Amino acid sequence: MTLSLSENLGVVGMGYVGLTTACGLADAGHRVIGCDIDAARIDALSRGEAPFHETGLGDLLSQNVAAGRLRFTADLADAVESADVLMVAVPTPTLPGGGADLGIVNGVVERIAGLVPPGSQRLIVIRSTVPPGTADAMAKRFDPAGERLRFASNPEFLKEGTAVADFMRPDRVVIGVADEPTGQRLARVYAPFVRNEQPILTLSRRGAEMTKYAANVLLAGRISLINELANICQRMGVDVNEVRRGVGYDRRIGFAFLYPGMGFGGSCLPKDVAALRTLAREAGYEPVLLDAIAQVNRRQRLAPVELLAGRLGGDLASRTVAVWGLAFKPGTDDIRQSPALEAIDALLSAGAAVRAHDPAAMPNARALYGPRVAFFDDAYDALAGADALLICTEWPPFRRADFQRILSAMARPLIVDGRNLYEPDTMRGLGIEYHSVGRPPVLPPTPG
Ligand SMILES: NC(=O)c1ccc[n+]([C@@H]2O[C@H](COP(=O)([O-])OP(=O)(O)OC[C@H]3O[C@@H](n4cnc5c(N)ncnc54)[C@H](O)[C@@H]3O)[C@@H](O)[C@H]2O)c1
């Protein structure tokens, strides 16, 4: 008899976290069924087509579907029947008051609980980001005796754009459990991903849930801190990039998440900072630092448009602005909470015409804006006749821009670079008016 360590796993919610989880676990040899409420998404996945842009995911998906380890269903009952462990990775969006909306995740768990046949057992693993106490409350509500259902928390730390690499080689795996055998079982599930001795940390469920918020708030805090420093540098004639280099080599500080720019976006950092602010207030604590992280971020997102308006005579009506970059970061087509959207909204409401380009996110942006924004497959076509170029995402092709083409296409050589892609001296040499974040501006030469 061969002892197989592979499990029958179900993953509910085929988004960035769920689909990456399903593909990664199948690739490690587990038998995985992926489930989603979106039937069109399930059809595409069953054909081996990834529903969003994520480096390496397409290959992982098609290989594991072809190998017969990974299949998909829109029927939750099918997933509950086929799998012994059900991982839940559905959205936990922001409620109007800032808190985490647990409606979807609670609904899915309630349905799973109702579908488990009498006499059988399932382990439910919450991968969605949820407030501390959520898994404890689920256990109490759905199976207080712990006879049919076990609950674990297993937050995910992947970054969109590098989701597959992050999942396959995590810095650590965090598992929150209420009993030792469940911890050991999940540690076996993840064993193939920690062959380089990365730790599997077995915590309490509350500790694991809070770890996810803590990680995101610490990352968001670094971004707001470097942005605050950039704003101060700019006003004091200091180049923040010099300061970034000066501090980054200090091992206590480091370089990661220390890039000044248009602030953090995406579906996680803004949402999780908001949720922890609300949770803290509900717990009777005034989170002044978390409030400041959010406030700096909001200011950072709008600053480039305010600067543009100032440079174009205070009025954007009848001006044409080209926007490079719509995704909230390079390597993804995700535009949720993207700083670019806030900038475009401000430009449109000020009456500007917007011509946009993004290497991956244009279909998503087109679905949002329709004809209100003109979209161009070629980055340089977006520049034709533009009074200014606003750079919102640090996609690699923008770093390698052809400045002669930029100069010949634009009506006026004005670049507002929200991501610090270019060297001010280069821009000065080309005669381009150039504004970046936390660095002295390159202004047009004064006549005479
Ligand atoms: N995106 C990230 O980088 C990231 C990283 C770590 C953690 N998280 C957390 O993971 C969770 C999921 O995030 P995501 O970005 O993967 O979400 P997503 O929006 O990309 O995907 C969610 C999926 O769940 C499906 N879904 C919605 N309701 C459903 C239901 N009732 N039954 C089955 N499927 C349903 C949707 O159709 C969608 O395919 C969130 O709590 C998020 O905070 C996200």
The ligand as an SDF file (V2000), in Angstrom:
LIG
                    3D

 44 48  0  0  0  0  0  0  0  0999 V2000
   -6.2770   39.9460   -4.3490 N   0  0  0  0  0  0  0  0  0  0  0  0
   -5.2810   39.8240   -3.4940 C   0  0  0  0  0  0  0  0  0  0  0  0
   -4.1490   40.2130   -3.7560 O   0  0  0  0  0  0  0  0  0  0  0  0
   -5.5240   39.1990   -2.1380 C   0  0  0  0  0  0  0  0  0  0  0  0
   -4.4170   38.7970   -1.3740 C   0  0  0  0  0  0  0  0  0  0  0  0
   -4.6390   38.2080   -0.1370 C   0  0  0  0  0  0  0  0  0  0  0  0
   -5.9320   38.0750    0.3480 C   0  0  0  0  0  0  0  0  0  0  0  0
   -6.9960   38.4930   -0.3920 N   0  0  0  0  0  0  0  0  0  0  0  0
   -8.3380   38.2790    0.1690 C   0  0  0  0  0  0  0  0  0  0  0  0
   -8.8830   37.1010   -0.4190 O   0  0  0  0  0  0  0  0  0  0  0  0
  -10.3020   37.2490   -0.6190 C   0  0  0  0  0  0  0  0  0  0  0  0
  -10.6190   37.0730   -2.0850 C   0  0  0  0  0  0  0  0  0  0  0  0
   -9.9520   38.0920   -2.8190 O   0  0  0  0  0  0  0  0  0  0  0  0
   -9.7110   37.9990   -4.3990 P   0  0  0  0  0  0  0  0  0  0  0  0
   -8.9230   39.2170   -4.7800 O   0  0  0  0  0  0  0  0  0  0  0  0
   -9.2030   36.6560   -4.7520 O   0  0  0  0  0  0  0  0  0  0  0  0
  -11.2150   38.1650   -4.9180 O   0  0  0  0  0  0  0  0  0  0  0  0
  -11.7370   38.2230   -6.4150 P   0  0  0  0  0  0  0  0  0  0  0  0
  -12.7430   39.3020   -6.4610 O   0  0  0  0  0  0  0  0  0  0  0  0
  -10.5970   38.2190   -7.3800 O   0  0  0  0  0  0  0  0  0  0  0  0
  -12.4670   36.8140   -6.6020 O   0  0  0  0  0  0  0  0  0  0  0  0
  -13.5350   36.4070   -5.8540 C   0  0  0  0  0  0  0  0  0  0  0  0
  -14.2530   35.2630   -6.5840 C   0  0  0  0  0  0  0  0  0  0  0  0
  -15.2850   34.7750   -5.7230 O   0  0  0  0  0  0  0  0  0  0  0  0
  -16.4250   34.5270   -6.5330 C   0  0  0  0  0  0  0  0  0  0  0  0
  -17.6100   34.5380   -5.6970 N   0  0  0  0  0  0  0  0  0  0  0  0
  -18.3010   35.5940   -5.2070 C   0  0  0  0  0  0  0  0  0  0  0  0
  -19.3410   35.1710   -4.4720 N   0  0  0  0  0  0  0  0  0  0  0  0
  -19.3050   33.8300   -4.4880 C   0  0  0  0  0  0  0  0  0  0  0  0
  -20.1240   32.8180   -3.9110 C   0  0  0  0  0  0  0  0  0  0  0  0
  -21.1740   33.1320   -3.1650 N   0  0  0  0  0  0  0  0  0  0  0  0
  -19.7910   31.5330   -4.1460 N   0  0  0  0  0  0  0  0  0  0  0  0
  -18.7200   31.2100   -4.9080 C   0  0  0  0  0  0  0  0  0  0  0  0
  -17.9080   32.1220   -5.4780 N   0  0  0  0  0  0  0  0  0  0  0  0
  -18.2070   33.4130   -5.2610 C   0  0  0  0  0  0  0  0  0  0  0  0
  -16.3910   35.6240   -7.5940 C   0  0  0  0  0  0  0  0  0  0  0  0
  -17.1750   35.2670   -8.7140 O   0  0  0  0  0  0  0  0  0  0  0  0
  -14.8900   35.7050   -7.8860 C   0  0  0  0  0  0  0  0  0  0  0  0
  -14.5210   34.8320   -8.9180 O   0  0  0  0  0  0  0  0  0  0  0  0
  -10.6520   38.6250   -0.0580 C   0  0  0  0  0  0  0  0  0  0  0  0
  -11.0460   38.4830    1.2840 O   0  0  0  0  0  0  0  0  0  0  0  0
   -9.3280   39.3740   -0.1340 C   0  0  0  0  0  0  0  0  0  0  0  0
   -9.2520   40.4010    0.8200 O   0  0  0  0  0  0  0  0  0  0  0  0
   -6.8100   39.0300   -1.6360 C   0  0  0  0  0  0  0  0  0  0  0  0
  1  2  1  0
  2  3  2  0
  2  4  1  0
  4  5  1  0
  4 44  2  0
  5  6  2  0
  6  7  1  0
  7  8  2  0
  8  9  1  0
  8 44  1  0
  9 10  1  0
  9 42  1  0
 10 11  1  0
 11 12  1  0
 11 40  1  0
 12 13  1  0
 13 14  1  0
 14 15  2  0
 14 16  1  0
 14 17  1  0
 17 18  1  0
 18 19  2  0
 18 20  1  0
 18 21  1  0
 21 22  1  0
 22 23  1  0
 23 24  1  0
 23 38  1  0
 24 25  1  0
 25 26  1  0
 25 36  1  0
 26 27  1  0
 26 35  1  0
 27 28  2  0
 28 29  1  0
 29 30  1  0
 29 35  2  0
 30 31  1  0
 30 32  2  0
 32 33  1  0
 33 34  2  0
 34 35  1  0
 36 37  1  0
 36 38  1  0
 38 39  1  0
 40 41  1  0
 40 42  1  0
 42 43  1  0
M  CHG  2   8   1  16  -1
M  END
$$$$
